[in-house]
Amino acid sequence: MNFALSAALIALGLFLGMLALLEAGRRYGARRLAEDPEGAGAGTGAIEGALFALLGLLVAFTFSGGATKFDGRRDLIVQEANAIGTAYLRLDLLPEDARPALRQAFRDYLDARLATYRKLPDLEAAAAEHGRATALQGEIWGKAVIAVNRPGAAGGAPMLLLPALNDMIDITTTRITATDMHPPLVVYGLLFGLALMTSVLAGVGMAGSRHRSWVHMVGFAAALALAIYVIVDLEYPRIGLIQVDAFDAVLDQVRASMT
């Protein structure tokens, strides 16, 4: 199933669950008020305040972490574009007859790198493109090591080209690691659990009114469900509604410059 649709269905389920628990909490609170009008709410304020504060902190931290990682992934795309562009330009330090093959290998490599992320969420296809890019890294490195030591190479070719190639290769590992960095599932479980728990408490707090306040009930449930949906979507910016794909244009520009 499409990730965006799955996440939306989970958020909808959370929204409906919170509404149901708000109503259950309201009915429970109404029964307690009927049995003990004076002491029904005694001593509960501190507990409710602590749980709502904990929920707020967890939402804030997970949202901030997701937004930070989202920005970091965009920065890594720019870093990779710069690394590939720099290494490609330094091919001019090699003997002239060694340049065409390496330049073509660079074009193929960048095509594979772009395809790796554009094939998502098809993990098998993305892994195949990543494998192709890794093979091309080895090919480029091997040819470059030979070429920098040939007659006709610029004097500083080994010191300038090989470190640039190393940076180009290293950034791929950094990007893959960044893609796999997510909060543990227990954090999401705690987030969902607290959202449902506080719904019960909010419902109990509304028990003093004879009529349901649908505006407050729907607003509370919708706001939390939407916030949690955005947090999850930020963590998977290649397969959800929030995308980093627009930044691939930087790599496309580098590819277009490889004449």
Long-range contacts (C-beta under 8 A, 24 or more apart in sequence): 2-121, 3-121, 3-236, 3-239, 3-240, 4-233, 4-239, 4-240, 4-241, 7-229, 7-232, 7-233, 7-240, 8-229, 10-229, 10-232, 11-225, 11-226, 11-228, 11-229, 11-232, 12-225, 14-192, 14-195, 14-196, 14-221, 14-224, 14-225, 14-228, 15-221, 15-222, 15-225, 17-196, 17-199, 18-195, 18-196, 18-199, 18-220, 18-221, 18-224, 18-225, 19-199, 19-217, 19-218, 19-221, 21-196, 21-199, 21-200, 21-203, 22-199, 22-200, 22-202, 22-203, 22-206, 22-217, 22-220, 22-221, 23-203, 23-212, 23-217, 24-200, 24-203, 25-199, 25-200, 25-201, 25-202, 25-203, 25-204, 25-205, 25-206, 25-207, 26-203, 26-204, 26-206, 26-207, 26-212, 27-203, 27-207, 28-200, 28-203, 28-204, 28-207, 29-203, 29-204, 29-205, 29-206, 29-207, 29-208, 30-207, 32-204, 32-207, 33-207, 33-208, 40-207, 44-201, 44-204, 47-201, 48-201, 48-205, 51-194, 51-197, 51-198, 51-201, 52-198, 52-201, 54-194, 55-191, 55-194, 55-195, 55-198, 55-224, 58-187, 58-190, 58-191, 58-194, 59-191, 59-224, 59-227, 59-228, 59-231, 62-183, 62-187, 62-191, 62-231, 63-227, 63-230, 63-231, 63-234, 65-183, 66-230, 66-231, 66-234, 66-235, 67-234, 69-178, 69-181, 69-234, 69-235, 70-234, 70-237, 70-242, 70-244, 72-178, 73-175, 73-178, 73-179, 73-237, 73-244, 74-244, 74-247, 76-171, 76-174, 76-175, 76-178, 77-175, 77-244, 77-247, 77-248, 77-250, 77-251, 78-247, 78-250, 79-171, 79-174, 80-113, 80-168, 80-171, 80-172, 80-175, 80-251, 81-250, 81-251, 81-253, 81-254, 83-164, 83-167, 83-168, 83-171, 84-109, 84-110, 84-113, 84-168, 84-251, 84-254, 85-254, 85-257, 86-164, 86-167, 86-168, 87-161, 87-164, 87-165, 87-167, 87-168, 88-254, 88-257, 88-258, 90-157, 90-160, 90-161, 90-164, 91-161, 93-148, 93-153, 93-154, 93-156, 93-157, 93-160, 93-161, 94-144, 94-147, 94-148, 94-150, 94-152, 94-153, 94-154, 94-157, 94-161, 95-147, 95-150, 95-151, 95-152, 95-153, 96-152, 97-152, 98-143, 98-146, 98-147, 98-150, 98-153, 101-143, 102-140, 102-143, 102-144, 102-147, 103-258, 105-136, 105-139, 105-140, 105-143, 106-140, 106-258, 107-255, 107-258, 108-136, 109-133, 109-136, 109-137, 109-140, 110-251, 110-254, 110-255, 110-258, 111-255, 112-136, 113-172, 113-251, 114-248, 114-251, 114-252, 114-255, 117-238, 117-245, 117-248, 118-245, 118-248, 120-238, 120-239, 121-238, 121-239, 130-176, 133-172, 134-172, 137-168, 137-169, 137-172, 140-165, 141-165, 141-169, 179-238, 182-235, 183-235, 188-232, 191-228, 191-231, 192-228, 195-224, 195-225, 195-228
